[in-house]
């Protein structure tokens, strides 16, 4: 998948229709120059299910979301991608109340994520 261009949320959702495609997109970007373990800095590993990598050096399994903006997001990766998309393409600031209503998440959750 190429970098997303344009400001249409509908096109954005077509490109990333679910959490799994969002994880695949993150994995592609995160490991575009090859895998490097965050624990031991070893550079060899194998891809596991769910777009994770396991290090051959220390056996650590690393998620594509680990150490990114989307690390431990509790409300769904696609929603998180949409919140970031909305924030980055909006010409005015967007309130956490509006984001919460728009994406069906609590206002406090939206505020913390934003």
C-alpha positions in Angstrom: 0.0 0.0 0.0 1.2 3.5 -0.8 1.1 6.4 1.6 -2.4 7.7 1.9 -3.0 10.9 -0.1 -6.1 13.0 0.0 -8.5 14.2 2.7 -11.5 11.9 2.2 -12.2 9.9 5.3 -14.2 7.5 3.0 -11.1 6.8 0.9 -9.1 6.4 4.0 -11.5 3.8 5.5 -11.5 1.9 2.1 -7.7 1.7 2.3 -7.7 0.6 6.0 -11.0 -1.2 6.5 -10.2 -3.1 9.7 -7.8 -3.5 12.6 -5.8 -6.2 10.8 -5.0 -4.0 7.7 -4.0 -1.2 10.1 -1.6 -3.6 11.9 -0.2 -4.7 8.5 0.3 -1.1 7.5 2.1 -0.3 10.7 4.3 -3.5 10.3 5.2 -2.5 6.8 6.3 1.0 7.9 8.0 -0.1 11.2 10.1 -2.9 9.7 10.7 -1.4 6.2 14.4 -1.4 6.8 14.4 -4.9 8.4 13.6 -6.1 11.9 15.6 -4.9 15.0 14.7 -6.2 18.4 13.9 -3.4 20.8 15.2 -5.5 23.8 18.5 -6.9 22.6 19.0 -5.0 19.3 19.4 -8.4 17.4 18.6 -8.0 13.8 17.2 -11.4 12.9 13.8 -12.8 13.6 10.8 -14.3 12.0 7.3 -13.0 11.3 4.6 -14.4 13.5 0.8 -14.4 13.3 -0.9 -11.0 13.8 1.9 -9.0 12.3 4.3 -9.7 15.1 8.0 -10.5 15.0 9.9 -12.9 17.2 13.6 -12.2 17.8 16.0 -15.1 17.3 18.4 -13.7 19.9 16.2 -13.3 23.0 12.9 -14.8 21.8 11.1 -11.5 22.5 7.8 -11.1 20.5 7.2 -7.6 19.3 3.9 -6.3 18.1 3.7 -3.9 15.1 2.0 -1.4 17.5 4.8 -1.6 20.2 6.6 1.7 20.7 4.3 3.6 18.4 1.5 6.1 18.9 -0.9 3.1 18.8 0.8 1.1 21.6 -1.8 -0.4 24.0 -4.8 1.4 22.4 -7.9 0.0 24.0 -10.6 1.1 21.5 -9.6 -0.4 18.2 -6.8 0.3 15.9 -9.0 1.5 13.0 -10.7 4.0 15.3 -7.3 5.2 16.4 -6.1 5.6 12.8 -9.3 7.6 12.1 -8.8 9.9 15.1 -5.3 10.6 13.9 -6.5 11.1 10.3 -9.2 13.5 11.5 -6.7 15.5 13.7 -4.2 15.8 10.9 -6.5 16.8 8.1 -8.8 19.2 10.0 -8.1 22.8 9.4 -9.4 23.7 12.9 -8.7 22.0 16.2 -11.1 19.2 17.1 -12.4 18.8 20.6 -12.2 15.6 22.5 -15.9 15.8 23.1 -16.5 15.9 19.3 -14.0 13.0 18.7 -15.7 10.9 21.3 -19.1 11.4 19.8 -17.9 10.9 16.2 -16.0 7.7 16.9 -18.1 6.3 19.8 -15.5 6.5 22.5 -15.5 8.2 25.9 -14.5 11.8 25.9 -11.7 11.1 28.5 -10.3 8.3 26.3 -10.4 10.6 23.3 -8.7 13.4 25.3 -5.9 11.1 26.5 -5.3 9.7 23.1 -5.3 13.1 21.4 
